[in-house]
Amino acid sequence: MIHRSKFANRSDRPTRREAIVAGITGFAGLGLVPARAWGRADDEISHAAESIHQEPEFNSSAKRIYVALIDPKQFDKVVELSGVLQAMHLGNRPSQISPAVGGPFALFGGFITGRQLELVPDKRIVQAWRVGDWPEGIYSIAKFELVPQGTGTKIIFDHTGFPKGDAESLASGWKAHYWKPLTKLLA
């Protein structure tokens, strides 16, 4: 039996759509090759990563929240309302927050430090963020996505890359030292 291509009766080549579908199908077939043929993924991928995802909502504009998070004087009010400086004996050093991408920040008496990775006014803040008692050179990523919701704003917050075992403490810290006092400040 002779096998004929579906294009055998055509004088032209496959259509663009047919070529794309054929390419995708062929590429997708690579996923069918057993993992051991490519090497052991377990040797390269950590399955112990922890992350935090929170979605606090505020009765305030995205602009007002953005300013409260990146203006040192506004953030000092958040720190004061959190009461953490007195509770942890962190001193009274004011917040230092650069409004420029790549700029440094030091919060909560210098206990939290890092760099601004992305700043999109009234929309997004992404920071390389670390706690003072973490091992040297360890930074996590804190992302604040400001999403307008009617007359208020929701922060879609994700925190990744922190040391294993810190998730519970950090998650409660975000609520107690950021979201709760920020709600009071914006009231």
C-alpha positions as CSV (number, residue, x, y, z in Angstrom):
1,M,0.0,0.0,0.0
2,I,1.3,3.4,-0.9
3,H,1.1,6.1,1.8
4,R,0.2,9.5,0.3
5,S,0.6,12.8,2.1
6,K,-2.5,14.8,2.5
7,F,-0.6,17.4,0.4
8,A,0.1,15.0,-2.5
9,N,-2.7,16.4,-4.6
10,R,-1.8,20.0,-3.9
11,S,0.7,21.9,-5.9
12,D,1.4,24.2,-3.0
13,R,3.0,23.7,0.4
14,P,1.0,23.3,3.6
15,T,-0.9,26.4,4.9
16,R,0.7,28.4,7.6
17,R,-1.8,27.1,10.1
18,E,-1.1,23.5,9.1
19,A,2.7,24.1,9.4
20,I,2.3,25.7,12.9
21,V,0.0,22.8,14.1
22,A,2.5,20.3,12.8
23,G,5.4,22.1,14.5
24,I,3.6,22.3,17.9
25,T,2.6,18.7,17.7
26,G,6.1,17.7,17.0
27,F,7.5,19.9,19.8
28,A,4.9,18.7,22.3
29,G,6.0,15.1,21.5
30,L,9.3,15.9,23.2
31,G,7.4,15.9,26.5
32,L,6.7,12.2,25.9
33,V,10.4,11.3,26.2
34,P,11.1,9.8,29.7
35,A,12.8,12.2,32.1
36,R,15.7,9.8,32.6
37,A,16.7,10.4,29.0
38,W,17.2,14.1,29.8
39,G,18.9,13.6,33.2
40,R,17.4,13.6,36.6
41,A,15.3,16.7,37.3
42,D,15.5,16.0,41.0
43,D,19.2,16.9,40.9
44,E,18.3,20.4,39.7
45,I,15.0,21.3,41.2
46,S,14.1,22.0,44.8
47,H,10.7,20.8,45.9
48,A,11.0,22.3,49.3
49,A,10.3,25.9,48.3
50,E,7.8,27.8,50.4
51,S,5.9,30.9,49.4
52,I,3.3,33.3,50.7
53,H,0.3,34.6,48.8
54,Q,-2.0,37.1,50.5
55,E,-4.7,39.4,49.1
56,P,-5.5,42.1,51.6
57,E,-8.1,44.7,50.7
58,F,-8.1,48.4,51.6
59,N,-10.7,51.2,51.4
60,S,-8.2,53.5,49.6
61,S,-6.9,54.2,46.2
62,A,-3.9,52.4,44.7
63,K,-2.1,55.7,44.5
64,R,-2.5,56.3,48.3
65,I,-1.3,52.7,49.1
66,Y,1.7,53.0,46.7
67,V,2.8,56.2,48.4
68,A,2.3,54.7,51.9
69,L,4.6,51.8,50.9
70,I,7.4,53.8,49.3
71,D,7.4,57.2,51.0
72,P,9.7,56.9,54.1
73,K,7.6,59.3,56.2
74,Q,4.4,57.5,55.4
75,F,5.9,54.1,56.0
76,D,7.3,55.3,59.4
77,K,3.6,55.8,60.4
78,V,2.9,52.2,59.4
79,V,5.9,51.0,61.5
80,E,4.7,53.1,64.4
81,L,1.2,51.7,64.2
82,S,2.6,48.2,64.1
83,G,4.3,48.6,67.5
84,V,7.1,46.2,66.4
85,L,10.0,48.6,67.1
86,Q,9.2,48.7,70.8
87,A,8.2,45.0,71.0
88,M,11.5,43.8,69.4
89,H,13.7,46.6,70.7
90,L,14.7,47.6,67.2
91,G,15.5,51.2,67.9
92,N,13.9,54.2,66.4
93,R,15.9,54.6,63.1
94,P,13.6,56.1,60.5
95,S,12.7,54.2,57.4
96,Q,14.9,54.8,54.3
97,I,13.2,54.0,51.0
98,S,14.6,54.9,47.6
99,P,12.0,55.8,45.1
100,A,14.3,54.6,42.2
101,V,14.6,51.1,40.7
102,G,17.8,49.6,42.1
103,G,17.7,51.8,45.1
104,P,18.0,50.5,48.7
105,F,15.5,50.5,51.5
106,A,15.9,49.9,55.2
107,L,12.7,49.4,57.3
108,F,11.8,48.6,60.9
109,G,14.9,50.2,62.4
110,G,17.0,48.6,59.7
111,F,15.9,45.0,60.5
112,I,14.4,44.7,57.0
113,T,16.6,45.7,54.1
114,G,16.8,45.3,50.4
115,R,16.6,46.9,46.9
116,Q,13.8,48.1,44.7
117,L,13.6,45.8,41.7
118,E,10.5,47.2,40.0
119,L,8.4,50.3,40.7
120,V,5.4,51.0,38.6
121,P,3.6,54.0,40.2
122,D,0.2,53.0,41.6
123,K,0.4,49.5,40.2
124,R,3.4,47.4,41.3
125,I,6.3,47.2,43.7
126,V,8.8,44.4,43.5
127,Q,11.6,44.2,46.1
128,A,14.6,42.1,46.9
129,W,13.8,41.8,50.6
130,R,15.6,40.3,53.6
131,V,15.4,40.0,57.3
132,G,18.5,41.0,59.3
133,D,18.9,37.6,61.0
134,W,18.9,35.6,57.8
135,P,22.3,34.1,56.6
136,E,24.4,36.6,54.7
137,G,23.5,37.0,51.0
138,I,20.0,35.6,51.3
139,Y,17.3,37.7,49.7
140,S,13.7,36.9,48.9
141,I,11.3,38.5,46.4
142,A,8.3,40.5,47.7
143,K,5.8,41.6,45.1
144,F,2.9,44.0,45.7
145,E,0.4,44.2,42.8
146,L,-2.1,47.0,43.4
147,V,-5.5,46.1,41.9
148,P,-8.3,48.7,42.0
149,Q,-11.6,47.2,43.3
150,G,-14.5,49.7,43.1
151,T,-13.5,52.5,45.5
152,G,-10.8,50.5,47.2
153,T,-7.7,48.5,46.3
154,K,-6.6,44.9,46.7
155,I,-3.0,44.1,47.1
156,I,-2.1,40.8,45.4
157,F,1.0,40.0,47.4
158,D,3.5,37.2,46.8
159,H,6.6,36.5,48.8
160,T,9.0,33.9,47.6
161,G,12.6,32.8,48.0
162,F,12.9,33.0,51.8
163,P,14.6,30.4,54.0
164,K,12.7,27.2,54.5
165,G,10.8,27.2,57.7
166,D,10.1,30.9,57.8
167,A,6.8,30.9,56.0
168,E,4.5,30.9,59.0
169,S,6.4,33.6,60.8
170,L,6.6,35.8,57.7
171,A,3.0,35.3,56.8
172,S,1.8,36.5,60.2
173,G,4.4,39.3,60.1
174,W,3.0,40.7,56.9
175,K,-0.5,40.7,58.4
176,A,0.6,42.2,61.8
177,H,3.3,44.7,60.6
178,Y,2.1,45.7,57.1
179,W,-1.6,45.1,56.4
180,K,-3.1,45.8,59.9
181,P,-1.3,49.1,60.5
182,L,-1.7,50.1,56.8
183,T,-5.4,49.7,57.3
184,K,-5.3,52.0,60.3
185,L,-3.1,54.6,58.5
186,L,-5.5,54.7,55.5
187,A,-8.7,54.9,57.6
